[in-house]
Amino acid sequence: MKKSISIWSFYGNWNLDEKLRLAKAAGYEGFEIDLSEAGPVNLASTAADLKAVRALAEKRGVVLSGLATGLYWGANACSEDPAVRQRAAAILKKQIECASTLGIDAILVVPGAVGVDFIPGGEVVPYQIAYERAKEFVRAAIPAAEQAGVTICIENVWNKFLLSPLEMKAFIDSFGSERVASYFDVGNTLATGYPEHWISALGPRIRRVHFKDYRRAVGGVDGFCDLLSGDVNWAGVMKELKAAGYQGWVAAEMIPPVPFYKHCPEVLIHNTSRAMDAIFAL
């Protein structure tokens, strides 16, 4: 397996070059970048902008391992509002285009939400309606993904949707396309289940992996914690990933280092790298 780190794990005031340099120094092979409103890869990025980002990563000796985005939290693909659904479709289209230019073959996609507790006053969509709209959303993007050689990887997140590994498996399989797969997040399963069960069920559908740890006794978003300090059964996770034949990118997606690392936030990046090495060795 190949070790990567999410851009979201870094102190926000550092620029992309500083983040890439630190990732390389800490021993990561890869760097998971994101599509954002105003970051180095954004909705207005041109092909020239993206080629410059790719060249910078190559200069620093780090592979761009995946393309995530947090934009779907403000653009629910299952919304009752057609304009919101159209914005989600535009985000997905831009993700595919950006990934292709950046040389990335997998993107993280949240296909919609039934409800989101951490968004105050957020829309609640009836589950069956959300399921059908999510399928429409993904299906419409498959031709572009197939043409670009980019896989739409559905992440298991706290969206009150696709709540079990069997449901996620059936959702992915319903498209009948190799360009729809799983962006499996270990830590996100802990609130309601066990990551090793998800890995066993999803098997070869997993094309990218996020490492996070979580303390059930804390609960909520405050339950996320440093790798090896939570309740993840890491030996079980590694056993199932190996059984599934997974050899791809594993990106650590850590809580932002500030305010949790008020001093020397770069230590989080180094500590996470060492923890990943230990987990890989299990």
C-alpha distance (Angstrom), angle and dihedral (degrees) to the residues before:
residue distance angle dihedral
M1 . . .
K2 3.77 . .
K3 3.80 122.8 .
S4 3.79 120.7 -129.3
I5 3.81 138.0 162.9
S6 3.81 129.3 -141.8
I7 3.80 119.2 -120.7
W8 3.82 86.0 -129.4
S9 3.81 90.0 68.9
F10 3.80 93.1 69.0
Y11 3.78 133.5 86.0
G12 3.78 105.4 -89.8
N13 3.81 97.5 -130.9
W14 3.79 93.4 60.8
N15 3.79 114.6 97.6
L16 3.79 123.0 -127.1
D17 3.79 94.1 -97.0
E18 3.81 91.2 53.2
K19 3.80 90.6 49.9
L20 3.80 93.0 48.6
R21 3.80 91.9 48.0
L22 3.81 91.5 50.6
A23 3.81 92.2 46.4
K24 3.79 90.4 53.2
A25 3.80 93.0 45.5
A26 3.80 90.7 50.4
G27 3.80 92.0 54.3
Y28 3.80 104.4 -102.1
E29 3.78 119.4 146.9
G30 3.79 93.4 -163.9
F31 3.78 142.3 38.6
E32 3.78 123.6 -154.3
I33 3.79 108.6 -146.0
D34 3.81 127.3 -167.3
L35 3.77 140.4 -138.5
S36 3.80 107.4 -125.1
E37 3.77 142.0 159.4
A38 3.78 96.3 -96.7
G39 3.82 110.1 -0.3
P40 3.81 128.9 110.4
V41 3.82 88.8 -76.2
N42 3.79 110.0 40.1
L43 3.78 143.1 150.7
A44 3.80 91.0 -87.6
S45 3.83 96.7 46.3
T46 3.78 113.7 131.9
A47 3.79 125.8 -147.3
A48 3.80 87.9 -101.7
D49 3.82 90.9 52.8
L50 3.78 91.5 51.0
K51 3.79 93.5 46.8
A52 3.80 88.4 53.5
V53 3.82 90.8 53.1
R54 3.80 90.8 48.7
A55 3.81 91.2 48.4
L56 3.81 91.3 50.5
A57 3.80 91.8 52.5
E58 3.80 90.4 48.8
K59 3.81 90.2 48.7
R60 3.79 90.3 53.7
G61 3.80 92.2 47.2
V62 3.80 96.0 -116.4
V63 3.82 126.3 125.8
L64 3.80 118.9 -133.8
S65 3.79 95.9 -124.6
G66 3.80 103.4 -178.4
L67 3.79 145.4 -9.7
A68 3.80 117.1 -124.4
T69 3.79 130.0 173.5
G70 3.77 137.9 -166.0
L71 3.79 92.4 -161.7
Y72 3.80 94.4 98.9
W73 3.81 90.0 71.2
G74 3.79 86.3 70.9
A75 3.79 94.9 37.8
N76 3.79 112.3 49.1
A77 3.80 108.4 -163.1
C78 3.81 87.8 -153.3
S79 3.81 96.4 51.8
E80 3.78 122.6 135.4
D81 3.81 87.0 -129.7
P82 3.83 111.8 85.9
A83 3.81 90.5 -153.7
V84 3.80 90.9 58.3
R85 3.79 90.9 48.6
Q86 3.80 89.7 50.1
R87 3.79 90.4 52.4
A88 3.81 89.9 52.4
A89 3.81 89.8 50.8
A90 3.81 90.1 50.6
I91 3.81 90.4 51.2
L92 3.79 91.4 51.7
K93 3.80 91.3 47.6
K94 3.80 90.6 51.1
Q95 3.80 91.1 47.6
I96 3.78 91.0 55.4
E97 3.80 92.2 47.5
C98 3.81 93.3 47.0
A99 3.79 93.8 46.4
S100 3.78 91.6 51.6
T101 3.79 92.7 52.1
L102 3.81 92.9 43.2
G103 3.81 91.9 51.6
I104 3.81 93.3 -114.7
D105 3.81 118.6 140.8
A106 3.84 100.4 -166.4
I107 3.79 134.1 51.2
L108 3.80 130.7 -168.1
V109 3.81 111.7 -121.7
V110 3.80 131.2 -176.2
P111 3.83 101.5 -159.1
G112 3.78 94.4 -157.8
A113 3.77 141.4 -62.1
V114 3.78 137.9 -106.4
G115 3.81 88.4 -159.8
V116 3.79 139.7 -27.4
D117 3.79 119.3 -145.9
F118 3.79 95.5 -162.8
I119 3.83 93.0 57.5
P120 3.82 106.1 76.4
G121 3.79 111.7 -133.7
G122 3.78 91.7 4.9
E123 3.79 120.0 166.6
V124 3.80 119.0 -93.6
V125 3.80 114.6 -147.3
P126 3.82 122.8 -165.8
Y127 3.78 108.3 -103.9
Q128 3.80 98.8 -122.7
I129 3.79 91.8 47.9
A130 3.80 90.4 48.0
Y131 3.80 90.3 51.2
E132 3.79 93.8 53.6
R133 3.81 93.9 44.4
A134 3.80 91.4 48.2
K135 3.79 90.1 53.3
E136 3.80 91.0 49.6
F137 3.80 90.4 48.3
V138 3.80 94.7 52.9
R139 3.79 96.1 38.1
A140 3.80 92.3 54.9
A141 3.81 91.1 57.1
I142 3.81 98.3 47.6
P143 3.83 97.0 89.4
A144 3.81 91.3 54.0
A145 3.80 91.2 45.5
E146 3.78 92.4 49.6
Q147 3.79 91.7 49.0
A148 3.81 92.1 48.6
G149 3.81 95.2 43.5
V150 3.80 90.6 -122.6
T151 3.81 123.5 137.1
I152 3.80 119.6 -138.5
C153 3.80 102.0 -137.0
I154 3.80 115.9 -164.0
E155 3.79 113.7 -143.8
N156 3.79 123.9 -147.2
V157 3.80 102.5 -127.7
W158 3.80 139.3 156.2
N159 3.81 95.0 -81.1
K160 3.83 97.4 116.7
F161 3.81 86.9 -116.2
L162 3.82 133.9 109.2
L163 3.78 87.6 14.8
S164 3.80 100.1 177.3
P165 3.81 134.4 45.4
L166 3.80 90.6 -118.4
E167 3.78 91.0 54.8
M168 3.81 91.6 47.7
K169 3.80 89.8 49.0
A170 3.81 92.4 51.1
F171 3.81 91.7 46.4
I172 3.81 92.3 52.9
D173 3.81 93.6 43.9
S174 3.81 92.2 50.0
F175 3.82 90.5 74.6
G176 3.80 95.7 56.3
S177 3.80 90.5 -146.6
E178 3.79 131.4 122.4
R179 3.79 85.4 -144.8
V180 3.80 93.0 71.9
A181 3.79 116.1 70.8
S182 3.82 145.0 131.4
Y183 3.80 130.6 -68.3
F184 3.79 92.8 -164.2
D185 3.80 118.6 -154.1
V186 3.80 113.2 -162.3
G187 3.80 98.3 -163.6
N188 3.79 96.4 46.4
T189 3.80 91.6 66.9
L190 3.81 96.5 58.4
A191 3.81 97.0 82.9
T192 3.81 91.9 63.9
G193 3.79 108.8 8.4
Y194 3.79 150.9 -6.1
P195 3.81 125.1 -70.2
E196 3.79 94.3 -144.8
H197 3.82 89.2 60.5
W198 3.81 90.8 52.1
I199 3.80 92.2 49.8
S200 3.79 92.1 49.7
A201 3.81 91.4 51.0
L202 3.80 97.9 43.0
G203 3.80 96.9 41.3
P204 3.81 112.9 154.8
R205 3.81 91.5 9.8
I206 3.81 87.9 78.1
R207 3.82 109.3 97.9
R208 3.80 99.8 161.5
V209 3.80 134.0 21.8
H210 3.80 132.9 -153.6
F211 3.78 119.6 -156.2
K212 3.80 116.8 -148.9
D213 3.79 130.9 144.5
Y214 3.79 127.2 -141.0
R215 3.81 140.0 -166.0
R216 3.78 111.2 -142.9
A217 3.80 93.4 -163.4
V218 3.81 90.5 61.5
G219 3.79 95.5 45.9
G220 3.78 130.1 -175.9
V221 3.77 122.1 53.0
D222 3.81 89.1 -45.5
G223 3.79 88.2 69.6
F224 3.81 92.9 75.7
C225 3.78 111.1 102.5
D226 3.79 144.7 161.9
L227 3.79 117.5 -55.6
L228 3.82 113.1 -85.7
S229 3.82 92.1 18.3
G230 3.81 97.9 86.9
D231 3.79 140.8 57.1
V232 3.81 100.9 -79.5
N233 3.81 111.8 126.9
W234 3.79 92.8 -133.5
A235 3.80 94.5 179.2
G236 3.81 88.7 54.8
V237 3.80 91.7 46.3
M238 3.79 92.7 52.2
K239 3.79 92.2 44.9
E240 3.81 91.4 55.0
L241 3.81 94.9 42.7
K242 3.79 89.4 53.4
A243 3.80 91.4 45.8
A244 3.80 88.7 52.9
G245 3.79 89.6 52.5
Y246 3.78 92.1 -120.1
Q247 3.81 112.1 170.8
G248 3.79 101.0 155.3
W249 3.77 137.9 103.4
V250 3.79 121.1 -45.5
A251 3.80 112.9 -167.3
A252 3.78 123.1 -165.8
E253 3.81 108.5 -135.2
M254 3.78 104.4 -166.8
I255 3.77 132.1 -177.9
P256 3.82 110.6 -94.6
P257 3.82 108.7 -81.0
V258 3.81 92.9 -127.8
P259 3.02 126.3 96.4
F260 3.81 90.0 9.5
Y261 3.81 91.8 53.1
K262 3.80 98.5 35.4
H263 3.79 91.4 167.6
C264 3.81 126.9 41.3
P265 3.83 97.1 -1.2
E266 3.80 89.4 -177.0
V267 3.82 86.9 74.8
L268 3.82 89.1 73.3
I269 3.81 90.1 61.0
H270 3.80 93.3 50.6
N271 3.82 94.2 42.8
T272 3.79 90.9 50.1
S273 3.80 91.5 51.1
R274 3.79 91.4 53.2
A275 3.78 91.4 46.5
M276 3.81 91.2 51.6
D277 3.80 90.9 51.5
A278 3.80 89.3 53.1
I279 3.81 92.3 47.7
F280 3.81 92.6 48.4
A281 3.81 88.6 53.8
L282 3.83 93.6 56.7
